[in-house]
Amino acid sequence: RNQMVVQELQKEFKNVTLTCREEVEKVRETVQCEADAKIETIRAEAMNANTKDEWERSKQKLIQQHQEEVAGLREQFRETQEKMMEFKEAAESNGIVAVGED
């Protein structure tokens, strides 16, 4: 009975780990797509900018938006890492060794 519980918890740990990895990969893909779109936006604005000051204002606005988005993504990543660590610690405190962990 205990062995079955351990196996079930190991299976759950593996599923949570895989889910978190998939979420991280989705975020990476999303960020890359957004970055590509922003590059195109920057190019378009640069071509349409009538003055150097106008271009500088536009550039500063884009930099600020990017910094805010990066901060949000870092927070999401930190929260995911915390959840993984909590789950791992809970599993280890119950004598469960992480299976399939790199």
MODELLER restraints for C-alpha pairs under 7 A, 6 or more apart:
rsr = mdl.restraints
at = mdl.atoms
rsr.add(forms.Gaussian(group=physical.xy_distance, feature=features.Distance(at['CA:6:A'], at['CA:96:A']), mean=6.41, stdev=0.5))
rsr.add(forms.Gaussian(group=physical.xy_distance, feature=features.Distance(at['CA:10:A'], at['CA:96:A']), mean=6.66, stdev=0.5))
rsr.add(forms.Gaussian(group=physical.xy_distance, feature=features.Distance(at['CA:10:A'], at['CA:98:A']), mean=6.47, stdev=0.5))
rsr.add(forms.Gaussian(group=physical.xy_distance, feature=features.Distance(at['CA:10:A'], at['CA:99:A']), mean=6.31, stdev=0.5))
rsr.add(forms.Gaussian(group=physical.xy_distance, feature=features.Distance(at['CA:13:A'], at['CA:98:A']), mean=6.97, stdev=0.5))
rsr.add(forms.Gaussian(group=physical.xy_distance, feature=features.Distance(at['CA:14:A'], at['CA:99:A']), mean=6.48, stdev=0.5))
rsr.add(forms.Gaussian(group=physical.xy_distance, feature=features.Distance(at['CA:14:A'], at['CA:100:A']), mean=6.48, stdev=0.5))
rsr.add(forms.Gaussian(group=physical.xy_distance, feature=features.Distance(at['CA:46:A'], at['CA:55:A']), mean=6.23, stdev=0.5))
rsr.add(forms.Gaussian(group=physical.xy_distance, feature=features.Distance(at['CA:49:A'], at['CA:55:A']), mean=5.44, stdev=0.5))
